[in-house]
Amino acid sequence: MNAATASLSLSHSGSALSANYSLSCISKSSNKQLNFLPSKTNLCLQKRISLSLSVHLSSSSDGARLVVEDDLHAFLQILPSDLRDRLQNDSKRGQLLEVILDLGRLPEARYLGEFGGKYLRSTEVSVEELEYAQSAVGEFGGDNRAGIEGTLHRISAIRSRKGAIVGLTCRVGRAVSGHIDMVYDLLHYGKSILFVGRPGVGKTTVMREIARVLSDEFQKRVVIVDTSNEIGGDGDIPHSAIGTARRMQVPEPSLQHKVMIEAVENHMPEVIIVDEIGTEAEAHACRSIAERGVMLIGTAHGEWLENIIKNPILSDLVLQLRKSNLLVELTQGQIGGVDTVTLGDEEARARRCQKSILERKAPPTFYFLIEMRERHYWVTHKTEKSVDMLLRGKTPLVEIRKRDDRFNVVVDRWKTYDRHDI
Ligand SMILES: Nc1ncnc2c1ncn2[C@@H]1O[C@H](COP(=O)(O)OP(=O)(O)OP(=O)(O)O)[C@@H](O)[C@H]1O
């Protein structure tokens, strides 16, 4: 795998910066020029006077595949100056995931994957340093998250009982182009897709790229319901990483479901993108949107499809039980909060199944469910089929999508589902 890093700095003073930049490289195999970034990007920066973009390329030996763009310079500005200098010269800064600032503790940097974490100095974080960081970021919302205007970085606060900020988790946001290869073919179906995966595996980052590809390449009317401004970045003008997708901000996280419905009723979207579906109201809003024929791209916390089936709040995303008139009793199910339908002998014989089965009464809201096990290792379910198999105690067949050591996407079809194969 080849990797290249390019740094680009732009300086400006005034209210708006119009930057012309393009990045291209020559594919070794075809000798073709590949363009990764738009040749003209308008960056409206109200306050910042300089901008530094780091662009990292991860590529296979026959051509570039992934372009990762961060704005680490803006991120570093909110940190104490000694940490800023240290991270600026850090050889692993391309892998920096988060900086943790907890009052009275040593500041820590956490890196992607195998790089782990490390303390950044031997003295504790002070109140003043937390206050400085707080003043350098936008306002914290009801979900205790804030951003840095014009960037994709996310700053999350931990508060004392009195409401004072005593800890900050500062996450580096990145715009990634090329990772969409993992699911590009699925987008052609126009069906809803739910991504699940542990925190930090890259769900939001992939939402962003899907928004861009569906709006710019597929020419769809895409609306992002952006609860903490994490997909489209902080500020009223969304980041160019979402392409021409429109972004609706959410005044208060508990209103996410209302904004989802408002998006459909007022703005005629063909696609709605929503991160972190976590409440019953949001799950119902998803169903209602899907029933109106709008494609949904969403994420939820949980590692496996079974986590969603067993979660009484989210299970509506993947199944809805049918109360068959053939049922003779309803008992507490073998699967989490799901009920078991017990069939009469005749019906069980006719269906050649056990007497106790679990049934859906409607197709799942999300046609595909993707378990993001690792950044480059995804398990794809056809939700309806997999749910039916799991409810009957059988093992579904799935598709494994991963990158090989040359960074090409490899799709293994008809694989037996195994929760522990990575
Ligand atoms: N393909 C990628 N290449 C490089 N960095 C990436 C990639 N995908 C994600 N990242 C980085 O990994 C970190 C976590 O990504 P992201 O916020 O998308 O995860 P997440 O699964 O949405 O997490 P959470 O559930 O906590 O919101 C971010 O710093 C992001 O910039």
The ligand as an ORCA input file, in Angstrom:
! r2SCAN-3c Opt
* xyz 0 1
  N     -12.079      5.879      6.583
  C     -11.502      6.628      7.519
  N     -10.228      7.035      7.397
  C      -9.632      7.784      8.347
  N     -10.233      8.200      9.475
  C     -11.498      7.837      9.660
  C     -12.202      7.041      8.700
  N     -13.448      6.814      9.178
  C     -13.518      7.437     10.364
  N     -12.350      8.052     10.656
  C     -12.029      8.793     11.888
  O     -12.351      7.950     13.003
  C     -12.959      8.712     14.039
  C     -14.322      8.112     14.380
  O     -15.165      8.221     13.235
  P     -16.724      8.513     13.359
  O     -16.980      9.714     14.208
  O     -17.253      8.503     11.977
  O     -17.182      7.203     14.159
  P     -18.628      6.802     14.681
  O     -18.735      5.338     14.475
  O     -19.667      7.663     14.078
  O     -18.498      7.124     16.229
  P     -19.675      7.460     17.281
  O     -20.603      6.296     17.255
  O     -18.913      7.609     18.578
  O     -20.299      8.762     16.823
  C     -13.013     10.146     13.554
  O     -11.872     10.811     14.060
  C     -12.915     10.014     12.057
  O     -12.341     11.169     11.507
*
